[in-house]
Amino acid sequence: MKFFSASLLLLLPVLAQVEALSIPRLASRQLQENSRGGHKGAASSGSKNNAGSTTTAAASASATSAAASGSNAGSAASSGAGSVNAADAQTSLTLDNAVLATGFEQNGQENVTEAGQVPSLTSSNNFINFCLTVPNLAITNGQQVTAGSCNPAPMGAIPSTSNMPSAKFVNPANGGTVPANTAFTITMAVSNLETGNFVNAETNYFSAPQQLNAQGQIIGHSHVVVETLTSTAQTTPTDPTKFAFFKGLNAAAVGGVLTADVTSGLPAAAYRLCSINTAANHQPALVPIAQHGSLDDCVYFTATDSGAAAASGNSTAAAAASTSAAAAGSGAAAASSSAAAAASTSGANAAGAAGKSGAAAKSGANAAGAAAKAAGAAGKSGANAAGAAAKAAAGGKQRGRRSFFADEEY
């Protein structure tokens, strides 16, 4: 018993030192566990907040996600800002302050420059959740949604003014004619567009921002569309859902020229041909200034059975001129017939009067001579009337032709 007590007295100082060393280690381990749990809770909270719609929740999620990303990258301590790095920015669900457009917070009404100017929508977060304001619309999500949709993709990179695209049709020429129902090739010159770049329009429609190549030109492609008109003088708007021919120009331009084969030709009619220049994801090309020339081209042409230039047929104005000419010709013929009939009737009446009066033969001869003169004058008058009517008809036809071609000058 004495031996055990003595041994215990000797071990007590040693046990005290061991306890002193163990307690800090356990405390340190507990702090680490608590820290891990705190990060998990923050990440979970950030995920939930990211799905929310309030500005406060979005800001909380942004700060949490950015801090976590910075910690994972091992750069939070050095930067102190906790923002995502370039590699993570394209997968992060938060907005980086470096791309925040503070100008979006102004509605433009501070300095009204033109009467009727309306205020712009504003945003302090680059409109990242704009589609939540139109809950009745589906997200575009790379689809061609015919019922309408909301697209959350940014507009993207904008070229300089010296790199704005332009196009001009070479064939058919404006005011030109092609043979009906006969194959022909549409050709169009294009500049400042890196053509031949198109994505899957069924899965990636409007799904990415506009991009530029190393030369600062839009990376994209073009299309051509032909619409049927009542005449080349048509002034009523067309129906965009209806067209006679449409073709995406998927190949790159050769020598600055794009082509599209209309293999079956077009029926005899009047047409409008237009280009649609777009970025790779099929969105219309975007340029840096509001006042600029058209980025696309349109021409008007006709298709005829003979393939000859159509002064009439597909033009309402020409058809009207032709009808007027025919009517004028009929009027001239009617005038001539009336004049002849009047002359004949006048002569007969004069001769009858001479016979009934029982006057001398000389008087009868004089009456007959007067009747003949009257008939001759009437005949001459009828001929003059016919000539005048024919001239009027020819003039009307010529005016109709000039009017038709004047309408071709767009």
HUQUI-V682280 format. One record per backbone hydrogen bond with DSSP energy under -1.0 kcal/mol. NH is the residue of the N-H (numbers start at 0). CO is the residue of the C=O. E is the energy in kcal/mol with one decimal. If there is no record, write none. Layout:
BEGIN
nh->NH co->CO e->E
nh->NH co->CO e->E
END
This chain:
BEGIN
nh->4 co->0 e->-2.4
nh->5 co->1 e->-2.4
nh->6 co->2 e->-2.3
nh->7 co->3 e->-2.4
nh->8 co->4 e->-2.2
nh->9 co->5 e->-1.6
nh->10 co->6 e->-1.8
nh->11 co->7 e->-1.8
nh->14 co->10 e->-2.5
nh->15 co->11 e->-2.0
nh->16 co->12 e->-1.5
nh->17 co->13 e->-1.9
nh->18 co->14 e->-2.2
nh->19 co->15 e->-1.9
nh->20 co->16 e->-1.7
nh->21 co->17 e->-2.0
nh->22 co->18 e->-2.2
nh->25 co->21 e->-2.2
nh->26 co->22 e->-2.4
nh->27 co->23 e->-2.6
nh->28 co->24 e->-2.3
nh->29 co->25 e->-2.4
nh->30 co->26 e->-2.2
nh->31 co->27 e->-1.9
nh->32 co->28 e->-2.2
nh->33 co->29 e->-2.6
nh->34 co->30 e->-2.3
nh->35 co->31 e->-2.6
nh->36 co->32 e->-2.5
nh->37 co->33 e->-2.2
nh->38 co->34 e->-2.2
nh->39 co->35 e->-2.3
nh->40 co->36 e->-2.4
nh->41 co->37 e->-2.3
nh->42 co->38 e->-2.8
nh->43 co->39 e->-2.6
nh->44 co->40 e->-2.5
nh->45 co->41 e->-2.9
nh->46 co->42 e->-2.2
nh->47 co->43 e->-2.1
nh->48 co->44 e->-2.8
nh->49 co->45 e->-2.1
nh->51 co->48 e->-1.1
nh->57 co->53 e->-2.3
nh->58 co->54 e->-2.4
nh->59 co->55 e->-2.4
nh->60 co->56 e->-2.7
nh->61 co->57 e->-2.5
nh->62 co->58 e->-2.5
nh->63 co->59 e->-2.5
nh->64 co->60 e->-2.9
nh->65 co->61 e->-2.5
nh->66 co->62 e->-2.4
nh->67 co->63 e->-2.5
nh->68 co->64 e->-2.7
nh->69 co->65 e->-2.6
nh->70 co->66 e->-2.5
nh->71 co->67 e->-2.5
nh->72 co->68 e->-1.9
nh->74 co->69 e->-2.2
nh->75 co->69 e->-1.3
nh->78 co->74 e->-2.7
nh->79 co->75 e->-2.6
nh->88 co->84 e->-1.6
nh->90 co->87 e->-1.8
nh->91 co->87 e->-1.6
nh->98 co->95 e->-1.8
nh->99 co->96 e->-1.2
nh->101 co->99 e->-1.0
nh->103 co->100 e->-1.5
nh->104 co->101 e->-1.7
nh->105 co->102 e->-1.5
nh->116 co->113 e->-1.8
nh->119 co->106 e->-2.4
nh->122 co->103 e->-1.5
nh->127 co->124 e->-1.4
nh->129 co->126 e->-1.9
nh->131 co->128 e->-1.7
nh->132 co->129 e->-2.7
nh->133 co->130 e->-1.1
nh->136 co->133 e->-2.2
nh->139 co->149 e->-2.5
nh->142 co->139 e->-2.3
nh->144 co->142 e->-1.1
nh->147 co->144 e->-1.5
nh->149 co->137 e->-2.7
nh->156 co->209 e->-2.8
nh->162 co->159 e->-1.5
nh->163 co->160 e->-1.1
nh->165 co->190 e->-1.7
nh->167 co->188 e->-2.4
nh->169 co->186 e->-2.8
nh->170 co->186 e->-1.6
nh->174 co->299 e->-4.0
nh->175 co->172 e->-2.5
nh->177 co->301 e->-2.2
nh->179 co->303 e->-3.2
nh->180 co->265 e->-2.9
nh->183 co->261 e->-1.3
nh->185 co->259 e->-3.2
nh->186 co->170 e->-2.2
nh->187 co->257 e->-2.5
nh->188 co->167 e->-2.7
nh->189 co->255 e->-2.5
nh->190 co->165 e->-2.4
nh->193 co->217 e->-2.5
nh->194 co->192 e->-1.6
nh->196 co->219 e->-2.7
nh->198 co->279 e->-2.0
nh->203 co->199 e->-2.6
nh->204 co->141 e->-2.4
nh->205 co->280 e->-2.4
nh->206 co->203 e->-1.4
nh->209 co->154 e->-2.6
nh->212 co->216 e->-2.5
nh->215 co->212 e->-2.0
nh->218 co->210 e->-2.5
nh->219 co->193 e->-2.2
nh->220 co->277 e->-1.7
nh->223 co->246 e->-2.3
nh->224 co->273 e->-2.4
nh->225 co->244 e->-3.1
nh->226 co->271 e->-2.7
nh->228 co->269 e->-2.8
nh->233 co->230 e->-1.7
nh->241 co->238 e->-2.2
nh->243 co->225 e->-2.6
nh->244 co->225 e->-1.6
nh->246 co->223 e->-2.3
nh->248 co->221 e->-2.9
nh->249 co->247 e->-1.4
nh->253 co->256 e->-2.4
nh->257 co->187 e->-3.2
nh->259 co->185 e->-2.1
nh->261 co->183 e->-3.0
nh->262 co->260 e->-1.2
nh->264 co->261 e->-1.2
nh->268 co->302 e->-1.0
nh->270 co->300 e->-3.0
nh->271 co->226 e->-2.3
nh->272 co->298 e->-3.0
nh->273 co->224 e->-2.4
nh->274 co->296 e->-2.1
nh->275 co->222 e->-2.0
nh->277 co->220 e->-2.7
nh->278 co->282 e->-2.7
nh->279 co->218 e->-1.6
nh->281 co->278 e->-1.8
nh->284 co->276 e->-1.7
nh->298 co->272 e->-2.5
nh->300 co->270 e->-1.9
nh->301 co->175 e->-2.0
nh->302 co->268 e->-2.6
nh->303 co->177 e->-1.9
nh->313 co->311 e->-1.2
nh->318 co->314 e->-2.3
nh->319 co->315 e->-2.2
nh->320 co->316 e->-2.1
nh->321 co->317 e->-2.5
nh->322 co->318 e->-2.2
nh->323 co->319 e->-2.3
nh->324 co->320 e->-2.2
nh->325 co->321 e->-2.2
nh->326 co->322 e->-2.3
nh->327 co->323 e->-2.5
nh->328 co->324 e->-2.4
nh->329 co->325 e->-2.2
nh->330 co->326 e->-2.2
nh->331 co->327 e->-2.1
nh->332 co->328 e->-2.3
nh->333 co->329 e->-2.4
nh->334 co->330 e->-2.3
nh->335 co->331 e->-2.3
nh->336 co->332 e->-2.4
nh->337 co->333 e->-2.3
nh->338 co->334 e->-2.3
nh->339 co->335 e->-2.4
nh->340 co->336 e->-2.5
nh->341 co->337 e->-2.4
nh->342 co->338 e->-2.3
nh->343 co->339 e->-2.4
nh->344 co->340 e->-2.5
nh->345 co->341 e->-2.5
nh->346 co->342 e->-2.3
nh->347 co->343 e->-2.2
nh->348 co->344 e->-2.4
nh->349 co->345 e->-2.0
nh->350 co->346 e->-2.3
nh->351 co->347 e->-2.3
nh->352 co->348 e->-2.1
nh->353 co->349 e->-1.9
nh->354 co->350 e->-2.0
nh->355 co->351 e->-2.2
nh->356 co->352 e->-1.7
nh->363 co->359 e->-2.5
nh->364 co->360 e->-2.9
nh->365 co->361 e->-3.1
nh->366 co->362 e->-2.8
nh->367 co->363 e->-2.8
nh->368 co->364 e->-3.0
nh->369 co->365 e->-2.6
nh->370 co->366 e->-2.4
nh->371 co->367 e->-2.3
nh->372 co->368 e->-2.5
nh->373 co->369 e->-2.5
nh->374 co->370 e->-2.6
nh->375 co->371 e->-2.6
nh->376 co->372 e->-2.8
nh->377 co->373 e->-2.5
nh->378 co->374 e->-2.4
nh->379 co->375 e->-2.5
nh->380 co->376 e->-2.6
nh->381 co->377 e->-2.4
nh->382 co->378 e->-2.3
nh->383 co->379 e->-2.6
nh->384 co->380 e->-2.3
nh->385 co->381 e->-2.4
nh->386 co->382 e->-2.6
nh->387 co->383 e->-2.6
nh->388 co->384 e->-2.4
nh->389 co->385 e->-2.3
nh->390 co->386 e->-2.3
nh->391 co->387 e->-2.3
nh->392 co->388 e->-2.3
nh->393 co->389 e->-2.4
nh->394 co->390 e->-2.7
nh->395 co->391 e->-2.4
nh->396 co->392 e->-2.1
nh->397 co->393 e->-2.2
nh->398 co->394 e->-2.4
nh->399 co->395 e->-2.2
nh->400 co->396 e->-1.9
nh->401 co->397 e->-2.2
nh->402 co->398 e->-2.4
nh->403 co->399 e->-1.9
nh->404 co->400 e->-2.0
nh->405 co->401 e->-2.1
nh->406 co->402 e->-1.7
nh->408 co->405 e->-1.3
nh->409 co->407 e->-1.4
END
